[in-house]
Amino acid sequence: MVVQQVLELIAVGLLAGIFGAILGIGGGMIITPVLTIMMGIDIKYAIGASIIAVIATSSGATVAYIKDDLLNLRVAMFLEIATTVGAITGALLTGVIPHAMLYIFFGLLLMYSSTNMIRKLRGTQDEAYRPVTPDKWSEKLNLNGSYYDVFEHKEVDYQVKNVPGGFAMMFGAGIASGLLGIGSGAFKVIAMDTIMKMPLKPSSATSNLMMGVTAAASATVYFFNGSIQPQIAAPLAIGILVGATIGTHIMTRLRPRVIRMIFIPILIYMGLQMALKGFGVNI
């Protein structure tokens, strides 16, 4: 049984790493529901494991995205100020919030993420290449950038706007990360892609880098309160490191639209499962 559980955890980590790296949402959104619902692990330990998983996803994906020049390091470092403060705040709040509320909140977060992906499916194929007028903050902080799109076979220059709005969203993303043990990558991608008008690929790549920093800021709190169990976190991390490497290669060569079409039903199903379990209903 021990060997079987280790193999199951590695497999879960592999899938979480692949999808997390592609979508920029981290492995936590997949791992916590799977560990609690499918494997029967207490949510306290599932959240602790997912914190380590998020760090592993970020580490595996970031190396590849730096090589592909998809990361916007200036945007990441500036916005990480807000997410780090939010992550520490959220982690300190976990001891006073009932488990049922965590289930409900996590379920709603999953379903919210699915609605954002549905919105992206309705967008035009060339949405990322629409011209954007940068604001004064992006000019002062030199946040504009460029990357080479492997799928489109062309260099893409892009500008950033609404920097204060993105900064505020990142603080909320940090609170969600610390509170639920996730990278809150969906919020990060929303902040960059929707609010700050960055193209989706650099938004996803930058989100992967930021998730690791945010998770590391709250990991110490989870370690000292006993939530991180090595026998759970270690196999997950191994699978995630491999999966994240695979996921980065897929993301640079495919449109995210196809992956979203596969992933949306999974998010909706798991979100409903988590929310209903918070109300004491199992399906």
C-alpha angles and dihedrals in degrees: 000000000000092000091045092052092049091052091047091051092049090050092049090049092049093055093041091051093050097048094037093055093046098048099031092231099114129235095273095082090059101033101051095054092043094049094046102037104030102028100031096233117156111261091235091062092038090057091047091051092047090055088059089043092055091052090049092048091050093048094049096044099041094060091056095042092052089054090050091047092233097128122095099208095183092055091045096051094044096048093041089072089069096041094049093053090045093048093054090047092050094047091053090053096057095086093060099047120086119239092241090059090050090054092050094045093047091049092051090048091054093050091047090053090052092054090053090052090049089053089053091052089058092053125097121268093243095047091119092059099055112120116257128198108226120225126230093264095056090049094048093046094040093233098153116105150160140228140181113252107215093194094050094036094225143101113256121205115195140181132214128225140170092043095166091052092050090048091054092048090051091057089055090047090054092052090051090049095051094042098048104025095244135121089240086217092159090064091045093051090047090051093051102032101036106025102029094033097230115155115265098248098056088039090056094043093048090046090056091056093046094048092063093051092047093048092047089055091060099032093086091060092051092046095055094045090055098247096124112081112187094208088061102034099045099059090044092052092051092053093044095052090055093042094049091054090052092045095054091056091050094048095054092051104040137054111255087227092080094049091048091054089057096040102046095075090049092053093047093048094048092044091054091046093053095044094048092047088055087059091047096257121127121196 
